[in-house]
Structure formats: C-alpha cells, structure tokens
C-alpha cells in the first residue's frame, strides 16, 4: 500500500537536502499551470523551504482558459508569483522560421519557450527550476524534451499520477487542483485522449506489470521504448585517451 504521508515527508526532506547541497538559500522556481503536478510540486517546496523561497511563474500563451486555477494555487500557498505571457515570443519564433512548422513542432514550441522563461526568472532570483513531471508521464514520454521535461530537480519523477494525487490530498490542496482532469493545455485534448489509454491502466502496469488490454500494453511498451532517450543525457563522443 502506498503510504502518502510518509512519502510526502520523505520528498520534503529530499528537497531540503537538495537545496542544502546545491544552493543553500536559493529559491525554488516553478512553472504554475494550474494542474496537479505543478500545484503539488509548489506545495512540497513551500513545506520544505518556506513560502518566501518559492516563486511561481504563470505563463499563458495568449488566453489560457484555466489560468484561474494557477492563480488559485499561488494565492492558496501565499507564494510570490509572476505572470509572463509568452504569446509574442511564441508568435515571433513561429513567424521567423522560414518554412511551415509541423504540428508537433508548433505544439512543443510553447513549453520550450516556457522553460527558457523559467530559467530567465530563476537566474534573476538565485533560483533552481523544478521539473514537475511524474513517473506516468515520463514512462511513456509525455513531456517535451528541453521543455517541461527539463529542470534542476524533480520531486515527482518516481511517483505515478495516482500517487501524486494522494500526496496532494495529504498536503491539503484544494480538490479542484488535485483532481483536475489532466491536459497539456496545448492541443485541447486530455492527456488520456492523447495517450490512447488511461492513467489507471498505466499505474497498474508500472507497479504490477499487469494490464488487461493487449493493445494498450503494446502501445505503452512502444512509447516507453521510443522515449527512453528523453530520460538520459545525450550520447557523447569521447576520444581515446591516447589521442589527446
């Protein structure tokens, strides 16, 4: 059985240890989307570091339908926040590229601009950028490389969607944030619509190896294999020591 209270306490201590070793006195900088992962990451950082050392950055691309959820989170936690609309930057890059971008490249452009924004804010405030991805997303590559898949520390990377939600409840976050239907906010579909299977199926498969639908098993296995490269450093050539 998943012990949400214990794991929450362990994550909080892990965050404290990370900052003690990698920047005593530094601030945690978190992109706040209004979804559960960024909300729970922010709440964990507040408990670990105190609200004065947590900075939330809201980054709508023009109009964001659920921006009120992001504002609810920063108000609930009482953290310092900045709202940076990336629309002009997004349109500027898109219009400057001298050919028609593919649909996937357009979708991934926004999270990559958001991550650049987070590092700009972080460098201004002696910060460390939080990666807010969870194990379920990482398992099937549901993150943008050098976009939301980047960061300096990742409190949720080894916790599934179900486990993250349990921690959110232990933290006392508003249910509307913890149980919000997950969506990337980019293409108008839910995560499960995009993936082709449910997070409940994926959770069970990751933790037990069991799954009832063979087609979904094959799809999960394919996505996992294809996207493992996102979780590791890029391949690097090393010359023979005798040649240098």
C-alpha positions as CSV (number, residue, x, y, z in Angstrom):
1,X,0.0,0.0,0.0
2,X,1.2,3.5,-0.9
3,X,2.0,5.5,2.3
4,X,1.2,9.0,1.1
5,X,2.0,10.7,4.4
6,X,5.5,9.0,4.7
7,X,6.4,9.6,1.0
8,X,5.3,13.3,1.3
9,X,7.6,13.7,4.3
10,X,10.4,11.9,2.5
11,X,10.0,14.2,-0.6
12,X,10.0,17.3,1.6
13,X,13.3,16.2,3.3
14,X,14.7,15.3,-0.1
15,X,14.0,18.8,-1.4
16,X,15.7,20.3,1.7
17,X,18.7,18.1,1.2
18,X,18.9,19.1,-2.5
19,X,18.9,22.8,-1.7
20,X,21.4,22.4,1.1
21,X,23.8,20.6,-1.3
22,X,23.1,22.6,-4.4
23,X,22.3,26.1,-3.3
24,X,21.7,27.0,0.3
25,X,19.4,29.9,0.5
26,X,18.4,29.6,-3.2
27,X,14.8,29.8,-4.3
28,X,12.6,27.1,-5.9
29,X,11.2,28.4,-9.2
30,X,8.1,26.6,-10.6
31,X,6.1,27.0,-13.7
32,X,2.5,27.1,-12.4
33,X,0.0,25.6,-15.0
34,X,-3.0,25.1,-12.7
35,X,-2.7,21.4,-12.9
36,X,-1.9,18.9,-10.2
37,X,1.8,18.3,-10.8
38,X,2.9,22.0,-10.6
39,X,0.5,22.6,-7.8
40,X,1.8,19.7,-5.7
41,X,5.4,20.4,-6.5
42,X,4.9,24.0,-5.3
43,X,3.2,22.9,-2.1
44,X,6.0,20.4,-1.4
45,X,8.6,23.2,-1.9
46,X,6.7,25.5,0.4
47,X,6.7,22.9,3.1
48,X,10.4,22.1,2.5
49,X,11.7,25.7,2.2
50,X,9.0,28.1,3.4
51,X,6.8,30.2,1.2
52,X,9.3,33.0,0.9
53,X,11.7,30.8,-1.0
54,X,9.2,29.6,-3.6
55,X,8.4,31.6,-6.8
56,X,5.6,30.6,-9.1
57,X,5.6,31.7,-12.8
58,X,2.4,31.7,-14.7
59,X,3.0,31.6,-18.5
60,X,-0.2,31.7,-20.6
61,X,0.2,31.7,-24.3
62,X,-2.3,34.4,-25.1
63,X,-5.6,33.4,-23.5
64,X,-5.5,30.4,-21.1
65,X,-8.9,29.0,-20.2
66,X,-7.8,27.7,-16.8
67,X,-5.5,30.5,-15.7
68,X,-7.8,31.0,-12.7
69,X,-6.6,27.6,-11.4
70,X,-3.0,28.8,-11.5
71,X,-3.9,32.0,-9.7
72,X,-5.9,29.9,-7.1
73,X,-2.8,27.9,-6.3
74,X,-0.4,30.8,-5.8
75,X,-3.0,32.5,-3.6
76,X,-3.7,29.4,-1.6
77,X,0.1,28.9,-0.9
78,X,0.8,32.6,-0.5
79,X,3.9,32.5,-2.7
80,X,5.4,35.2,-4.7
81,X,4.4,34.9,-8.4
82,X,4.9,36.5,-11.8
83,X,2.7,36.2,-14.9
84,X,4.6,36.2,-18.2
85,X,2.5,35.9,-21.3
86,X,4.6,34.1,-23.9
87,X,2.3,34.8,-26.8
88,X,4.6,37.4,-28.5
89,X,7.7,35.2,-28.1
90,X,5.8,32.2,-29.4
91,X,4.5,34.0,-32.5
92,X,7.8,35.7,-33.0
93,X,9.7,32.4,-33.2
94,X,7.0,30.7,-35.3
95,X,6.9,33.5,-37.8
96,X,10.6,33.8,-38.0
97,X,11.1,30.2,-39.1
98,X,11.2,30.3,-42.9
99,X,9.0,27.3,-43.5
100,X,5.7,25.8,-42.3
101,X,6.4,24.1,-39.0
102,X,5.0,20.6,-38.3
103,X,2.1,20.4,-35.9
104,X,4.2,18.7,-33.3
105,X,6.9,21.3,-33.5
106,X,4.3,24.0,-33.0
107,X,2.9,22.2,-30.0
108,X,6.3,21.7,-28.4
109,X,7.5,25.3,-29.1
110,X,5.4,26.7,-26.3
111,X,6.7,24.5,-23.4
112,X,10.3,25.2,-24.7
113,X,9.7,28.9,-24.5
114,X,8.2,28.5,-21.1
115,X,11.3,26.6,-19.8
116,X,13.5,29.4,-21.2
117,X,11.4,31.9,-19.3
118,X,11.7,29.9,-16.1
119,X,15.5,29.9,-16.4
120,X,15.4,33.6,-17.0
121,X,13.4,34.2,-13.9
122,X,15.5,31.7,-11.9
123,X,18.8,33.4,-12.8
124,X,17.3,36.7,-11.6
125,X,16.4,35.3,-8.2
126,X,19.2,32.9,-7.4
127,X,16.8,30.0,-8.2
128,X,16.7,26.3,-9.0
129,X,14.0,25.3,-11.5
130,X,11.7,22.5,-10.6
131,X,10.8,19.7,-13.0
132,X,7.2,18.9,-12.4
133,X,6.9,15.6,-14.5
134,X,5.7,12.5,-12.9
135,X,6.6,8.8,-13.5
136,X,3.5,8.1,-15.5
137,X,4.3,10.8,-18.0
138,X,8.0,10.0,-18.1
139,X,7.3,6.3,-18.6
140,X,5.6,7.0,-22.0
141,X,7.5,10.1,-23.0
142,X,4.6,12.5,-22.3
143,X,6.9,15.5,-21.8
144,X,8.6,17.9,-24.1
145,X,12.4,17.4,-24.2
146,X,14.0,20.7,-23.1
147,X,10.5,22.0,-22.3
148,X,8.6,20.7,-19.3
149,X,10.9,17.8,-19.4
150,X,13.8,20.0,-18.2
151,X,14.7,21.4,-14.7
152,X,17.2,21.2,-11.9
153,X,15.4,18.9,-9.5
154,X,12.4,16.6,-9.8
155,X,10.3,15.8,-6.7
156,X,7.7,13.7,-8.6
157,X,9.7,11.8,-11.2
158,X,9.4,8.5,-9.5
159,X,5.8,8.8,-8.5
160,X,2.8,7.9,-10.6
161,X,-0.2,10.1,-11.3
162,X,-2.3,8.2,-8.7
163,X,0.5,8.5,-6.1
164,X,1.0,12.2,-6.8
165,X,-2.7,12.9,-6.3
166,X,-2.7,11.1,-3.0
167,X,0.2,13.3,-1.8
168,X,-1.8,16.4,-3.0
169,X,-4.6,15.3,-0.7
170,X,-2.2,14.9,2.2
171,X,-0.9,18.4,1.6
172,X,-4.4,19.8,1.9
173,X,-4.6,21.3,-1.6
174,X,-8.0,22.3,-3.0
175,X,-9.6,19.3,-4.6
176,X,-10.2,21.2,-7.8
177,X,-6.4,21.3,-8.3
178,X,-5.7,17.8,-7.2
179,X,-8.5,16.1,-9.2
180,X,-8.4,18.4,-12.3
181,X,-8.6,16.3,-15.5
182,X,-5.1,16.3,-16.8
183,X,-4.5,18.1,-20.1
184,X,-1.4,19.5,-21.7
185,X,-3.2,22.8,-22.3
186,X,-1.7,22.9,-25.8
187,X,-4.0,20.9,-28.2
188,X,-7.4,21.0,-26.5
189,X,-7.4,17.3,-25.6
190,X,-7.0,15.5,-22.3
191,X,-3.8,13.5,-21.6
192,X,-5.7,10.2,-21.8
193,X,-7.1,11.2,-25.2
194,X,-3.6,11.9,-26.5
195,X,-2.1,8.7,-24.9
196,X,-4.7,6.2,-26.0
197,X,-5.1,4.6,-22.6
198,X,-6.0,5.6,-19.1
199,X,-3.6,6.6,-16.3
200,X,-5.3,4.0,-14.1
201,X,-4.2,1.3,-16.6
202,X,-0.7,2.8,-16.8
203,X,-0.4,3.0,-13.0
204,X,-1.3,-0.7,-12.6
205,X,1.1,-1.7,-15.4
206,X,4.0,0.2,-14.0
207,X,3.6,-1.0,-10.4
208,X,2.4,-4.6,-11.0
209,X,3.3,-5.5,-14.6
210,X,-0.4,-6.4,-15.2
211,X,-2.7,-5.0,-17.9
212,X,-5.9,-6.4,-19.3
213,X,-5.9,-4.9,-22.8
214,X,-3.1,-6.3,-25.0
215,X,-3.3,-3.5,-27.5
216,X,-2.8,-0.9,-24.7
217,X,0.1,-3.0,-23.4
218,X,1.8,-2.9,-26.8
219,X,1.2,0.9,-27.1
220,X,2.6,1.6,-23.7
221,X,5.7,-0.6,-24.4
222,X,6.2,1.1,-27.7
223,X,6.0,4.6,-26.2
224,X,8.3,3.6,-23.3
225,X,11.0,2.2,-25.6
226,X,10.8,5.1,-28.1
227,X,11.1,7.8,-25.4
228,X,13.8,6.4,-23.1
229,X,16.2,8.8,-24.6
230,X,14.4,11.7,-23.0
231,X,15.4,10.5,-19.6
232,X,19.1,10.4,-20.1
233,X,22.0,12.6,-21.1
234,X,22.5,12.8,-24.9
235,X,25.1,10.4,-26.3
236,X,28.6,12.0,-26.1
237,X,31.7,11.0,-28.1
238,X,34.8,10.5,-26.0
239,X,38.2,10.4,-27.8
240,X,40.6,7.7,-26.9
241,X,43.0,9.0,-24.2
242,X,46.0,8.1,-26.3
243,X,44.8,10.6,-29.0
244,X,44.6,13.7,-26.8
